[in-house]
């Protein structure tokens, strides 16, 4: 996300938030590919085809900790938020990595807050303890969004991605979603 604003916000009209479906895949791919080609916010280098993006969609069912929510207004997809596996090892199962991507023409309208708020409400019903988000630095708008929604900075991986002929740092943010079992239960 960037810091541009369109001057419009959603105090009067609120887009619908719903699970993403196969019918959204073409627009989801278009939105993501914008960030692949135009920005360093994702470290994918080559744009995806719809067929290449399908396994990602299928990895986000309508139940469980790994979700895909979309914001829609008047039949148009405005953006999406996801929770995905943080790492493949079993002990990480109660942690998810979250992200928000908005159609570039809808940045700065408060949609990211709506999507993330909805995603965290869903995740509170699941066995999810922590949400983590990696933000390519600099990205002031994304940092502000995450901190506004209760994430706190926990560290920076320096120069871990190379894109557009330079190395980029990734700042990591974390938000606790549940209290989980007492630590004494794990000893």
C-alpha positions as CSV (number, residue, x, y, z in Angstrom):
1,X,0.0,0.0,0.0
2,X,1.2,3.5,-0.5
3,X,0.3,6.8,1.2
4,X,-1.7,8.3,-1.7
5,X,-5.3,9.0,-0.9
6,X,-8.3,9.4,-3.2
7,X,-10.1,11.8,-0.9
8,X,-12.9,9.3,-0.4
9,X,-13.4,7.2,2.7
10,X,-16.0,4.7,3.8
11,X,-17.8,6.6,6.5
12,X,-21.0,6.6,4.4
13,X,-20.7,3.5,2.2
14,X,-19.1,0.3,3.5
15,X,-18.0,-2.4,1.1
16,X,-19.1,-5.9,1.6
17,X,-16.5,-8.3,3.1
18,X,-16.8,-12.0,2.2
19,X,-14.6,-15.0,1.6
20,X,-12.8,-15.1,-1.7
21,X,-14.0,-17.6,-4.3
22,X,-12.9,-19.0,-7.7
23,X,-14.9,-16.3,-9.5
24,X,-12.6,-13.7,-7.9
25,X,-9.4,-15.3,-9.1
26,X,-8.8,-13.2,-12.2
27,X,-9.2,-9.9,-10.3
28,X,-7.2,-11.2,-7.3
29,X,-4.4,-12.1,-9.7
30,X,-4.6,-8.6,-11.4
31,X,-4.4,-6.9,-8.0
32,X,-1.4,-9.0,-6.8
33,X,0.4,-8.6,-10.1
34,X,0.3,-4.9,-9.8
35,X,2.5,-5.2,-6.6
36,X,4.7,-7.8,-8.3
37,X,5.5,-5.5,-11.3
38,X,5.3,-2.0,-9.8
39,X,6.5,-2.3,-6.1
40,X,8.9,-4.0,-3.8
41,X,6.2,-4.9,-1.3
42,X,6.2,-8.6,-2.5
43,X,9.4,-10.4,-3.5
44,X,7.8,-12.2,-6.3
45,X,9.5,-11.0,-9.5
46,X,7.4,-12.3,-12.3
47,X,3.6,-11.8,-12.6
48,X,1.4,-14.8,-12.2
49,X,-1.2,-16.2,-14.6
50,X,-4.6,-17.0,-13.2
51,X,-3.8,-20.8,-13.4
52,X,-0.5,-20.2,-11.5
53,X,-2.4,-18.4,-8.8
54,X,-5.1,-21.0,-8.3
55,X,-3.1,-23.2,-5.8
56,X,-2.8,-20.0,-3.6
57,X,-6.5,-19.5,-3.7
58,X,-7.2,-23.2,-2.8
59,X,-4.9,-22.9,0.2
60,X,-7.4,-20.4,1.7
61,X,-10.6,-22.4,2.5
62,X,-13.7,-20.8,4.1
63,X,-12.9,-22.4,7.4
64,X,-9.7,-22.8,9.5
65,X,-6.8,-20.5,10.2
66,X,-5.8,-19.8,6.6
67,X,-8.4,-17.4,5.1
68,X,-8.9,-15.1,2.2
69,X,-11.4,-12.3,2.6
70,X,-12.3,-9.8,-0.2
71,X,-13.8,-6.4,-0.1
72,X,-16.4,-5.8,-2.8
73,X,-18.5,-2.8,-3.8
74,X,-21.0,-2.8,-6.6
75,X,-19.7,-6.1,-7.9
76,X,-16.1,-4.7,-8.1
77,X,-13.3,-6.3,-6.0
78,X,-11.5,-3.6,-4.0
79,X,-8.8,-5.7,-2.3
80,X,-8.2,-8.7,-0.1
81,X,-6.7,-9.8,3.2
82,X,-5.2,-13.2,3.9
83,X,-3.9,-15.4,6.7
84,X,-1.5,-18.1,5.6
85,X,0.8,-20.6,7.2
86,X,3.7,-18.8,8.9
87,X,6.1,-21.7,8.6
88,X,5.6,-25.4,7.7
89,X,6.7,-26.9,11.0
90,X,3.9,-28.2,13.2
91,X,4.7,-26.1,16.3
92,X,4.0,-23.0,14.2
93,X,0.4,-24.1,13.4
94,X,-1.1,-21.5,15.7
95,X,0.7,-18.6,14.1
96,X,-0.3,-17.1,10.7
97,X,1.3,-14.6,8.4
98,X,-1.2,-11.9,7.3
99,X,-1.3,-9.5,4.4
100,X,-3.5,-7.0,2.7
101,X,-3.4,-6.0,-1.0
102,X,-5.7,-3.4,-2.4
103,X,-6.5,-2.6,-6.0
104,X,-4.2,0.4,-6.7
105,X,-7.2,2.6,-7.6
106,X,-8.7,2.0,-4.1
107,X,-5.7,2.7,-1.9
108,X,-6.2,5.2,0.9
109,X,-9.9,4.7,1.4
110,X,-9.9,2.7,4.6
111,X,-10.4,-0.7,3.0
112,X,-7.3,-2.2,4.5
113,X,-8.6,-1.5,8.0
114,X,-12.0,-3.0,7.1
115,X,-10.4,-6.1,5.6
116,X,-8.0,-6.7,8.5
117,X,-10.6,-6.0,11.1
118,X,-12.8,-8.6,9.5
119,X,-10.0,-11.1,9.2
120,X,-9.0,-10.8,12.8
121,X,-12.6,-11.3,13.9
122,X,-12.7,-14.6,11.9
123,X,-9.3,-15.7,13.3
124,X,-10.4,-15.1,16.9
125,X,-12.8,-18.1,16.4
126,X,-9.9,-20.3,15.3
127,X,-7.0,-21.8,17.1
128,X,-4.7,-18.9,16.2
129,X,-2.4,-17.3,18.7
130,X,-0.3,-14.9,16.8
131,X,-0.4,-13.0,13.5
132,X,2.8,-11.9,11.9
133,X,3.3,-9.5,9.0
134,X,6.5,-8.8,7.0
135,X,6.7,-5.2,5.6
136,X,9.3,-4.3,3.0
137,X,11.0,-1.1,4.2
138,X,10.2,1.6,3.5
139,X,6.4,1.4,3.5
140,X,5.0,3.9,5.9
141,X,1.3,3.4,5.0
142,X,1.6,-0.4,5.7
143,X,3.5,0.3,9.0
144,X,0.8,2.7,10.1
145,X,-2.0,0.2,9.2
146,X,-0.4,-2.6,11.1
147,X,0.3,-0.5,14.2
148,X,-3.2,1.0,14.1
149,X,-4.6,-2.6,14.3
150,X,-2.5,-3.6,17.2
151,X,0.7,-5.0,15.6
152,X,4.0,-4.2,17.3
153,X,7.4,-4.1,15.6
154,X,9.5,-7.1,16.6
155,X,12.6,-6.9,14.3
156,X,14.1,-6.2,10.9
157,X,15.7,-8.7,8.5
158,X,18.3,-6.6,6.7
159,X,18.8,-6.8,2.9
160,X,16.9,-10.2,2.6
161,X,15.3,-9.6,-0.8
162,X,16.7,-8.3,-4.1
163,X,14.3,-6.7,-6.5
164,X,14.6,-3.8,-8.9
165,X,18.4,-4.0,-8.7
166,X,18.7,-3.4,-5.0
167,X,18.4,-5.1,-1.7
168,X,15.4,-4.5,0.6
169,X,14.9,-4.9,4.4
170,X,11.8,-6.5,5.8
171,X,10.4,-5.2,9.1
172,X,8.4,-7.8,11.1
173,X,5.3,-7.0,13.1
174,X,3.4,-9.2,15.5
175,X,-0.1,-9.2,17.0
176,X,-1.4,-11.6,19.6
177,X,-4.8,-12.9,18.8
178,X,-5.5,-15.2,21.7
179,X,-4.1,-15.9,25.1
180,X,-3.7,-19.6,24.4
181,X,-3.0,-22.3,27.0
182,X,-1.0,-21.2,30.1
183,X,2.8,-21.6,29.6
184,X,2.8,-24.1,32.6
185,X,0.7,-26.5,30.5
186,X,3.6,-26.9,28.1
187,X,6.2,-27.9,30.5
